[in-house]
Each structure stands twice: as structure tokens, then as C-alpha cells.
Amino acid sequence: MHLDIKRLMQDADARIVAFHIGMKLFANGRLVESLDISSLSYEAMDSTYWTYCPFHERVQGKKDHHPSNCVVHPKNIMCFAGCGSHNIIEMVCEFCKVPKGRGYEIIAEAMGGVQLYLLDGKAPDYPKLTLKPEEQRALMLSPSNGTPLHLSMYELYSRSKRDYYSLIEDRAKEMLDEYQKLLAYYGSMDAPRASMIYDLMGPQYFDGGIYEELEKELKERIKTCANIVQFFDKKKTA
């Protein structure tokens, strides 16, 4: 059995994998009771996840008893108590005490199933051009039926490559227009509707720096959407 490691690691999320293999995760001061590829919403993505460092015992000779020392990012874990940064496969191999080959299988299981990442000809046809997490966020794509986004997009691509690229391009154009309007209306202190932000936040929580942050974020999303439109339009007609 051979896996498409490159595509697997592009899809893999350390938070989902960590929960899948039994690592205890904490968010907002509470133990995370449920976390999988269908439940990791954009709101959940904004949460910071902490865990007991799986490298502590080997590196420091004792188990980690302070989860606030180790944060789980989408693509790695970072221990601030001496063990440093480790990627997903290193995390899995250390926690599960398995070799890399089995570690990749475990990651595939966590991300929807080994069958999805096979290189033996049994796997479905997958798009060569996919959306990065920041691009998904800019397009605000989230399937309504609970199916993980990357699996939904793979299914669409297998049915119609043109529809796959058109959907992404059309969504990018739609969000590009929305972000441009938001920038014009709210993107600076002098913008026509800037006062609405102050009214919404109130004097107690308002900080004038919010306009600078908002402008930066909107411009970044505008750039992302414009790039998606350009690249996916070319791919659709290629």
C-alpha cells in the first residue's frame, strides 16, 4: 500500500490528528470533547489548542503535566518548555510509538480514510490545484452538510473538473466584490460607515487601531481572491 504523502500532508490538520490518536486537547480552558474533520469550523479554527507535550518524557526524562506549555497549530505542535517544534508525522510517531510508514496511515485515517490517499490506482481522481487554508478562509467556504471541505471538493472534481474550477472562480469573484465594498465602507476612519464600528463596539472597547487592522485584513483577502480568480480561470480553460 502506497500513500500520496504530499497530498495527505497538505490536507492534514495537526489538531484533528492529535484528537484522533488520543492526545488530550484543551481550548478556552476546557477539555475538547469532540473534534474531527466535519466539526472543525472556521470558529473552531480561531481557537488555540493546547496539549501535553508528547516529547517531554524522552527529551526531559519526565511526562508533561502542564498542557499550557504546548500549543497545537494546524501543521505542527510547539512546546515552549524545551522540546521545540515538531511536524505532524513526528507528533504521531512519538505519541503512538510507531514508524513513519504506520504514522502516515494513522494520519490518513484521521483525515477521512486511507482509501482517499492511495497511489495504487484505486483512489479517485484528485485536483492538482486546490485551496490552501487561508484561501478557504477568504472564500468563506464551508459545506452545509457536515462533509469536510476537502472531501466535498474532491467529489465535485471527480464529477466535473470544469464545475470544480468554475465554482471556486465564481465564489472568489463574489467574495472579491464583497471585500472591496467592505473596504470602501469601513476600511478607514474616514470611510462612509466607519462610525458604525464605533457604535457597535462602544466607547469601552473601541480602539482606533481597529481600522488599520481591518484595512490590512480586507486588502489581504482582496489580493487572495484576485489571485484565485486569475489562476483558476486559467486552469478551467487549459
VENNORSUL-V632300 format. One record per residue. N is the residue number from 1. RES is the residue in three letters. PSI is psi in whole degrees, 0 to 359 (999 if undefined). D_FIRST is the distance of its C-alpha to the first C-alpha in Angstrom with 2 decimals. Layout:
# VENNORSUL-V632300
N;RES;PSI;D_FIRST + N;RES;PSI;D_FIRST
This chain:
# VENNORSUL-V632300
1;MET;125;0.00 + 2;HIS;132;3.80 + 3;LEU;150;6.70 + 4;ASP;87;10.22 + 5;ILE;319;11.87 + 6;LYS;312;15.28 + 7;ARG;323;15.53 + 8;LEU;314;14.20 + 9;MET;338;16.88 + 10;GLN;321;19.42 + 11;ASP;328;19.13 + 12;ALA;140;18.89 + 13;ASP;122;22.23 + 14;ALA;328;23.03 + 15;ARG;316;25.51 + 16;ILE;315;23.17 + 17;VAL;317;20.51 + 18;ALA;316;23.37 + 19;PHE;320;24.77 + 20;HIS;321;21.51 + 21;ILE;0;21.08 + 22;GLY;10;24.76 + 23;MET;137;26.60 + 24;LYS;125;30.11 + 25;LEU;145;31.01 + 26;PHE;138;34.58 + 27;ALA;135;36.08 + 28;ASN;36;39.79 + 29;GLY;7;40.64 + 30;ARG;151;38.79 + 31;LEU;131;35.69 + 32;VAL;120;33.05 + 33;GLU;335;32.58 + 34;SER;133;30.05 + 35;LEU;117;27.62 + 36;ASP;184;24.55 + 37;ILE;343;23.39 + 38;SER;345;26.08 + 39;SER;353;28.89 + 40;LEU;84;28.75 + 41;SER;175;31.70 + 42;TYR;329;33.49 + 43;GLU;318;36.07 + 44;ALA;328;33.51 + 45;MET;331;32.12 + 46;ASP;349;35.61 + 47;SER;153;35.67 + 48;THR;127;35.10 + 49;TYR;134;32.68 + 50;TRP;157;33.36 + 51;THR;170;31.72 + 52;TYR;130;32.26 + 53;CYS;121;30.82 + 54;PRO;348;27.93 + 55;PHE;352;28.87 + 56;HIS;313;32.50 + 57;GLU;318;32.43 + 58;ARG;319;30.82 + 59;VAL;320;32.80 + 60;GLN;357;36.08 + 61;GLY;10;36.11 + 62;LYS;152;36.52 + 63;LYS;153;34.71 + 64;ASP;127;35.34 + 65;HIS;12;37.87 + 66;HIS;91;38.53 + 67;PRO;343;35.93 + 68;SER;356;38.24 + 69;ASN;344;37.17 + 70;CYS;116;33.55 + 71;VAL;143;32.67 + 72;VAL;111;29.29 + 73;HIS;172;28.96 + 74;PRO;326;26.40 + 75;LYS;1;24.41 + 76;ASN;170;25.63 + 77;ILE;150;27.89 + 78;MET;116;31.25 + 79;CYS;124;33.28 + 80;PHE;8;36.95 + 81;ALA;29;37.91 + 82;GLY;350;36.69 + 83;CYS;349;32.88 + 84;GLY;200;32.44 + 85;SER;141;29.59 + 86;HIS;141;25.86 + 87;ASN;182;22.96 + 88;ILE;314;20.46 + 89;ILE;324;17.75 + 90;GLU;319;20.70 + 91;MET;313;22.14 + 92;VAL;313;19.13 + 93;CYS;322;18.64 + 94;GLU;314;22.42 + 95;PHE;318;23.03 + 96;CYS;350;20.23 + 97;LYS;53;20.51 + 98;VAL;159;16.81 + 99;PRO;169;15.09 + 100;LYS;320;13.66 + 101;GLY;312;9.94 + 102;ARG;327;10.87 + 103;GLY;317;13.39 + 104;TYR;323;11.33 + 105;GLU;319;9.62 + 106;ILE;318;13.31 + 107;ILE;317;14.52 + 108;ALA;320;12.36 + 109;GLU;319;13.73 + 110;ALA;330;17.12 + 111;MET;19;17.04 + 112;GLY;350;16.58 + 113;GLY;142;13.22 + 114;VAL;324;9.47 + 115;GLN;330;9.84 + 116;LEU;342;12.16 + 117;TYR;18;10.06 + 118;LEU;149;7.11 + 119;LEU;14;7.75 + 120;ASP;14;7.08 + 121;GLY;351;10.63 + 122;LYS;344;10.65 + 123;ALA;152;11.55 + 124;PRO;168;15.35 + 125;ASP;128;17.40 + 126;TYR;148;18.14 + 127;PRO;141;21.34 + 128;LYS;337;21.54 + 129;LEU;111;24.61 + 130;THR;176;24.38 + 131;LEU;132;26.83 + 132;LYS;161;26.95 + 133;PRO;319;28.15 + 134;GLU;332;31.69 + 135;GLU;321;31.69 + 136;GLN;318;30.64 + 137;ARG;317;33.47 + 138;ALA;324;35.95 + 139;LEU;352;35.24 + 140;MET;44;35.34 + 141;LEU;128;32.47 + 142;SER;114;31.56 + 143;PRO;139;30.45 + 144;SER;343;33.11 + 145;ASN;7;31.01 + 146;GLY;354;29.02 + 147;THR;134;25.74 + 148;PRO;141;24.19 + 149;LEU;312;25.38 + 150;HIS;330;22.16 + 151;LEU;321;20.80 + 152;SER;317;24.22 + 153;MET;325;24.32 + 154;TYR;319;20.94 + 155;GLU;316;22.33 + 156;LEU;317;25.58 + 157;TYR;321;24.05 + 158;SER;333;22.20 + 159;ARG;317;25.65 + 160;SER;110;27.78 + 161;LYS;320;27.12 + 162;ARG;318;30.89 + 163;ASP;323;31.35 + 164;TYR;309;28.67 + 165;TYR;325;30.50 + 166;SER;319;33.90 + 167;LEU;314;33.26 + 168;ILE;317;32.38 + 169;GLU;315;35.27 + 170;ASP;319;37.75 + 171;ARG;320;36.83 + 172;ALA;319;37.24 + 173;LYS;318;40.63 + 174;GLU;313;41.71 + 175;MET;329;40.87 + 176;LEU;315;42.37 + 177;ASP;318;45.62 + 178;GLU;315;45.55 + 179;TYR;324;45.03 + 180;GLN;321;47.79 + 181;LYS;316;50.15 + 182;LEU;320;49.35 + 183;LEU;318;50.00 + 184;ALA;323;53.29 + 185;TYR;327;54.46 + 186;TYR;358;53.27 + 187;GLY;1;52.06 + 188;SER;168;55.20 + 189;MET;335;58.34 + 190;ASP;359;60.29 + 191;ALA;152;57.95 + 192;PRO;324;59.67 + 193;ARG;21;57.89 + 194;ALA;326;57.24 + 195;SER;337;59.72 + 196;MET;330;57.55 + 197;ILE;318;55.07 + 198;TYR;315;57.97 + 199;ASP;323;59.19 + 200;LEU;318;55.79 + 201;MET;327;55.23 + 202;GLY;157;58.87 + 203;PRO;333;60.90 + 204;GLN;326;59.46 + 205;TYR;352;55.86 + 206;PHE;138;56.44 + 207;ASP;125;55.65 + 208;GLY;338;56.61 + 209;GLY;348;53.48 + 210;ILE;328;51.50 + 211;TYR;320;52.53 + 212;GLU;318;51.13 + 213;GLU;318;47.79 + 214;LEU;316;47.73 + 215;GLU;316;48.62 + 216;LYS;315;45.90 + 217;GLU;315;43.20 + 218;LEU;319;44.40 + 219;LYS;323;44.62 + 220;GLU;319;41.08 + 221;ARG;324;39.84 + 222;ILE;316;42.04 + 223;LYS;317;40.53 + 224;THR;313;36.96 + 225;CYS;319;37.81 + 226;ALA;320;39.65 + 227;ASN;319;36.71 + 228;ILE;314;34.38 + 229;VAL;314;36.97 + 230;GLN;309;37.23 + 231;PHE;319;33.59 + 232;PHE;332;32.43 + 233;ASP;318;35.49 + 234;LYS;320;34.69 + 235;LYS;323;31.08 + 236;LYS;324;32.38 + 237;THR;358;34.77 + 238;ALA;999;32.61
